[in-house]
């Protein structure tokens, strides 16, 4: 393709509103154009890269028996009400009405649609297993779209759904998908980790996220160097401490703590360490109030709380609700004579003689001991793990790193099939719900993650597997007829074996070189002054070395080095 005929509106200045490196480079390289917040037009280079990523995805899906279909973007409200997600999905679901005042949603995901499709077609277990997938635009009304394609309101996703008559079949496809995703992200050049994760709005019992390692990542991964252990920090299990040796329980005492409304302030007031304090929170679990105690230096993990109670909805009680139930302000709450059930974290379970609020504003208790001063309704893992703690596989100390979620695999079980009556007759002629799996790859997000991983201070460095073009031919002086003719000849010759972008624009050499570095194709061939001696310069984008090659040997050089 001649660059004069391509639409690549590169920019010299860094856009002020671009928050991530990939967003900046995509704007500067003329790859995307924002139409509205979180909504972009994909310009030619982006479309070529997306096509390559999609081809890799298709190949890996085909290798494990996936069959491609295309489902509608518009989803009837009735199907989402059947699954219970019309309201539960929340404000990210883009809703609209047609001319007949019927409610629809723009699809953020397709569990409802695929379940409705299969329930009308599947009748017998003999038709299972079955795996269907699509690559399609999705819509989510993000509260704060940012980072370009990393968090948009309109994006491209591959979603696949599998259907099974038994757990063994579901587990086999889950493993196949896990391996296929590993292949996909390896092939596109990402440094990634597959981590244990939370199923979120999709639901299901077992899930892994595929995280591209990046400083711009919004997710934190807990991992160890000693093993393959990795988990999203939301799911990483905290070690259960050994019980402390019996300590002498001191007398409970109420002390005045005017103006003390945080654990740090309490530690300063009592002249103790933060780790010797406790933090008391009141939450609503499916509408019922509970109190949870964690250590003062720890942070409550709402995902773990939800999983502990197997709850549908978890939220912190408001200040007004707390005062109504506990008769005290949030900074003075405690478990002694609490009017709601009290649960404690495993770490609190091995503490003794600790301080808590007294449920009277301006007062705390010291020397509190559970079992003596209050009864617990349960003990559990309610907090985020911290760096340096032992991993749950006991392989070593946990470290943290950031990651961009580019894919996720779920075992849905019968969550949707039971709600929407997707049943088949089993071997004994009984009607049973179908087991389901769900598997997603963020195609457009993967493109951004690749740029986050493959770049330098001049621009993008495309991996060969996804590059929009293989070779960038540049004429340093477009007015030099001999150079133009040589470049045209190379363009025709190399175009028989490679994808070639030929910069035939009437621009200064410096502009062309800057754009070439920004666009980031694997190899650049410069036809300049050396053409008088039959020489051209060849440079790999990921190297600072330049080779002077006889023009008759360019094809052989590239075959040996590409």
N, C-alpha and C positions, 0 to 999 in steps of 0.2 A: 504494500500500500504506500502510495506517495503521500508524504506528510502534508503537502499543500492541499490534498483532498480530504484529509482527516479533520475532524473537529476536536482539536486539543487546545482549549483556551488556557494556556499556562499563565501563571501569575508570578511577578517578581517579588512582591512583598508578602510577608506572612500575614494571613487573615487574623484580625484581632479577636474574632469571636470563636476561633477554633481552639478547643480545650485540650485535645489529645494530639500526639504526633501524627497518627494516621489521618486524622481529620485535616490537619494542616497540609500534609503532603498530598492528600487527595484533592483538596481545593487548589493548591499551587500547581499540581500536575494536570489540571483540567480534567479530572475524572468524575466529579460530581458537581451538581448545582442545586442549592437549596431552594425549594419552592415554598416551604413553610416549615415551622419548627418540627424537626424530626422527620421531614419528608423531602426526598431528594430525587432528582433526575440522574440516572446513571448514563454518563457520557461514554463515547466509544471504547476507550481503554478499559473502563470499568466493566462494560458489558463483555468484552473479550475475556477478561480475567474470570468473571463470574461464569461464563460458558465453560471455561476450563475446569473450574472447581466443580461445577455441576456434572461435567463428564466423568470426573473421578468418582463423585458420589454415585452416579448411575452405574458405573462399572463395578463398584464394590457392592452395591445393592443387588445387581444382577448375579454376582458371584455367589450370593447366599440365597438365591431364589426369590428375591423381591420382584414384584410386578408393578409397573408404573401405571398410575391412573391420574385423573384430574378431577378434583371435587370443587363445588361452587364456593365462591367467596362469600356470598350472601347466605346467612343461616337463619331459618325461621325460629322465632322465639319459642315455639312449642317444643322443639327438640331440646333446647337448653333448659326449659322448665322440667322436662322429663328427667334430665340428669341432675337437676337441682342446682345448676350453676348460673342460671339467668341473673339471680341476685348475688349469689355467693362469689362469683368471679370478680365483682366489684366494679369500680369506675374505669378500669382499663378496657372494659368491653365497650367497643364503639357501637352504639345502638342507633337505629333509625326507623322511620316508618315509610311505607310505600303509599301510593295514591289512594289505596283503600283503607288506610290507617292501620295496616297490619305491621307488627313489630318484627324487625330483623336485626341481626348483628353482622358486622364485618368480622370474618373469622380470624381469631387470634391463634386458634388451634382447631383440630377437626375430629376430636373424639366423638362428639354427638353425631356428626354427619356420617362418619364411617360406620358407627354402630347401627344407625338407622338403615344404611345401605345394606349391611350384611344380614340384619335380622329378616329382611324380606327375601333374601336369597339362600341363606344357609339353613338347612333343615336336618342334616345328618352329620355325625362326627366323622364320617368317611370323607367329607370334603376338607377336613382339617389335617395338618396345619395349613395356614394361608397367610402370606405376608404381602401387603399392598403399600405402595408409597407414592408420594407426589412431591414435586418441587414447585412452590407457589408463593405468591406474595401474601403476607399476614399483616394484621393490623392490631395494634395495642395502643390505647390512649395513655401513653406514659405521662406521669405527672411532671417529670423534668427530662425531656429528651436532651441528650448531650453526647459528646464524643463522636459526632458524625454518625457513621453506620453502626457503631457499637451499641448505641441505645436510641433507636428511632421509633417512630410511631407506625412506619410502614417498612417492611423488611422482607427478605427472601429466606425461606426456610424449606428444608427437606423434612417432611414428617412421614413416618412409616408406622403401620399398625399390624400387629400379628394376632392370630386367632388360633386357639388350641383347645383340645379336649382334655388335657391332663397337664399336671405340673411339670413332668419330665420334658414334655414337648416345649412348654413355655421356657423352661430353663435352657434348653438347647438353643432355641432361637435367640434368647437373651445373650448367651455366650457368642453366638455367631455375630450378632449386632455389635457387641462389645469389640470383637476382633475386627469387624469391618470398619468401625469408627476409628480404631487404632490405626488401621491401614490408611484411612482417609487423611487423618491429621498428620501422619508421617509423610505421606505422599505430597501433601501441599507444603511441607517444610516447617511445620510448627513444632516447637518444643512444648510438650503438653504433659499433663498428668491426668489420669482417670481417678476420680476421687469419690468416696461415699458422700451421698448428698441427701437433701430433703426433697420430697416430691412436690411440695408447694401446691399451686392451684390445680395441677394435673391430677394429683392423687396417686394412690398405689402404695405398694408395700416395700419395694426394693428398687433402688435407683443409683446410678453413677453419673456424675458430671464429668465431661472432658474439658479440662481447663488449659488454655494456652497461657504460659507463664509470661507475665508482663507487669511492669510497674504501674501501668494505667488501670490494671484490673480492679474491679469493684468487689471481687470475692477474695477471701483469705483462705489459703490452703494450709492445713496442718500436715506435716510430713516428717519423716526421719531419714537420715542418710544411711542407716543400717539395714533398711528393708524397703520393700515396695509400698509400705503403708502411706496412704494419703487420704485425707478426708476434708470436705468443706468444714470450716471452723464451726459452722452451725450444727454439724453432726458429730464432730470429733468427741468421742467419749472421754470424760475426765477420769483419772485413776481414783479408785475407791481407797482412801487411806486406811492403814491399819488402825485399830482402836488404840487410843492412848492408854497408858497405864493409869490405874485408878488414882485420881487426884483428890485431895481433901476439898470438899465442897464448902466454900465459905458462905457466911450468912448473906441472904438477899438483902440489898440495901437500896433505898430510893434516894437519888441525889438530884439537886437542882442543876439544870443545864440551860440557863437562859441564853436564847439566841443560837443554840446548837441545833442545826437541822440537817447535818450531813455526817457521814462516817468520818471524814477527814477532820471536821470540826470537833467531833466527839473524841477522836484520838488525841487531838491537841489539848482539849479540855481536861481529859483524864490522864494525860501524859503517858499514853501507851502507844504501841505500834498499830498501824492501820490493820494489819492482819489479825490483831486480837479483838477487832470490833466485828459486829454483825450488821447486816443490812436487811431491813424488813420491808416487804412490799405486799400490797393487796392487789389481787388480780380478779377479774371475772372470767371464770371458766364455763363456757356455755351458759352464761348468765348467773352463775353461782359464785359468791365471793369466797376466796381462799387467801390465806396468808402464807408467804414463802420467805424463809430466812436463808441467806447466803453469807459467806464471809465478806467483811467490809471491803476488801480489795478486789473482789470478784465482780463479774457482770452477769446479770440474769440472762439466760438464753430462752427466749419465748418459744422457739421451735421445740426444745427439749421439754418445756412445760406442757406444750400442746400434746406431744407424743406420750408423755407420762400419763396424762389424764385421758388420752385418746379423744381429745376434744375437737369439735369443729371450729370453735371460735375462742380466741384468747385475746384479752385486752386488759390494760392497766385500769384499775378503778380511778375515777376522777377524784380530785380533791374534795369536791362536794359529797360524792358517794362515800369516801373514806370517813369524812366527819360525821356523816349520817349513821354509819355502821359502827365505827370505832370511837366516836366522840372525841377524837383528837386529830391534830394535823399530821400530814405524812411524815414530817421529821421527828415525830415523837411516838411512832408506832412500835409495838412490841407484842410478844406472844403471851405474856403473863395475863391471865384472865381475858384473853382475846375472845371475841364473840363469834369468830369464824374459825373453821378448821385450820390447823397450823401444820405446814410441811417444812422440813429442813433439808438442806443440801448435805451430801455425804461429808463434806468438809466441816460443816457445823456439828455434825454428829460426833466428831472426835474432839470438840472443844468443850471447855468447862470454865465456869466462873467468868462468863463473857457479859458485856453490856448490851442492853436493848432499850428501846423506848419504853416508857411506863404507861403509855396511852393517856398521858396527861401533858398538855402543852408545857414545855419548859422543864420537863423532868425525865430522867432515865433511871433504869435499874442497873446496878452492877452486881456481879457474882450470880448471874442467872445460870441455871442448869436445867436442861430439858430432862424430863422424867420426874424431877422433883418440883420444879416451879410451874411447869406446864406439860401437857401431854401432846405428843405429836400424832398427826393423822397418817404420816408416812414420811419416808426418807428416800431421796432420789438424787439423780444427777441433773441439776437445774441451772448449770452455769456454763460459760464458755471456758474452754481449756486455755491455759496460758503457756507461753513459750518456756521450755525447760522442763515441763512436766513429762512423765513417762507416757509414751504412746500406748494405746490399748492392746497392741500386739506385743508389748514389752520389749520392742526392738531397740529403743533408745529414747533420747530426749527429743521432744517435739520442737520443730522449727516452723516458722511462718514464711509464706511467700504469697504474692498476689497473683491472681489469675483471671483471665477472661473466659467466661463460659461459652464454648463454641458448640457443644453438643451434650445431649443427655439421653440416657436410656432408662426406661421405666418398666417395671412389672406391675401392670394395673390390676391383675387378678380379675375379679368379677364386679369391680366398682361400677362400670358403665353397663355391662351386659345385664346385671340384675336390675339396675334402675330403668333400663330401656328395653327389657324383655328380649334380649338376644340369647335364644336358647337353641339347642340341638338335641336330637335323640341320641343317647349313648348306646353302647353295645347291648344293653338290656332293654332298650326301647323306652327308657325314661327320659323325660325332658330335663336337661341340666343347663345352667348358664355357661356360656363360653368364657374361657380364660383369655385375657388380652394383654398385649404388650404395646408400648408406645415408644417411639425412638425419633429424636429430632436433631437435625444439624442446622445451625444458623449459617446459611450460605453467605449472605452479605456480611454478617459479623465476622466470619472466618476470613474474608478478604481483608478487613481492617486489622484483624489479629496478625495476619501475615505481614502487613506493612509495619506493625508495631515491632515485629521480630526481625525484619529484614530491611535495614536502612542504614544510612550513615548521615553525616551532616549536610550532604549535598542532595539527598533524595532517596528514592526507593531502590531496593536491590531485589528484583523479582526472582524467586526460585524458578528453575527451568520448567518445572511441572505445570506452572500456572501462568507463566509470562504471556503477555498479550502478543508480543513479537519476540523472535529469537535474536534478531540482528538489527542494529540501527546503522544504516549507511548515511554518512554525512559528507557533503562537499564543502570543504572549508571556504572556497571562493566560488560562488555560483556563477561568477562572470567568466571563469576559466573554462573555455570550451572543451579542452582536452580532459580536464577533471570531470566535467559534466558527462562527457561521452563515456569515460571509464566507469563512472558511478552508475550510469544507466545500464552498461553492460554487466556490471556486478549484480545489479538489482535483478536483472533477468536471469542470470546464471544461478545466483543463490536462492532466488525465489522458487526454483524447482525442488529444493530440498528443505528449505527453511521458511519460517514466517518472517518476512522482511519489512521493516519500516524505512523508507528512503526519504531523508530530509532534503527535499529539493527546493525549500523555501529561499527566497531572496532576503536572507537575514545575515547579520554579521556572525562570524565563526564563534565568538564568545557566547552569543545568544543560543546558538545551536548546541554548543557543548553543555551549557547550563541546563537547557531543556532535556538533553540526552541523559545527564546525570539524574535529573529530577524524575524522568519517566522510568529509568532504571532497567533497560533491557539487558540481557546477559552479556552481549558482545556489541562493541562499537567498531565499525570500520570507517576510517577517515581517509577520504581521497583528497590529498592536499598537494603541497609543492613537490613531494617525492614522486608524484606520478610521472614527472619528466624522466625519471630513472626507472619507471615501471614499478614503483613501490607504493604501498599503502600502509597505514598504521592500524593495528588491531589491538584493542584493549578490552579485557574482561571487566565488567562493572564492579566485581568484588575484588579487584586487584589494582594496585597502583602502577604495575608494570605495563609498558607498551612495547609491542613487537612490530618491527618493520618487516613486512612480508612482500615478496614479489607478487604482483597482481595475478599471475598465472597460478600461484600456489595457495591462494586464499581458501578455496574449497577444501584442499587437503589439510591446511592448517586448522580450519574449523572442525573438520571431521576428527582430527587428532585431539583437539582440546575441548570441544563443546561437551 
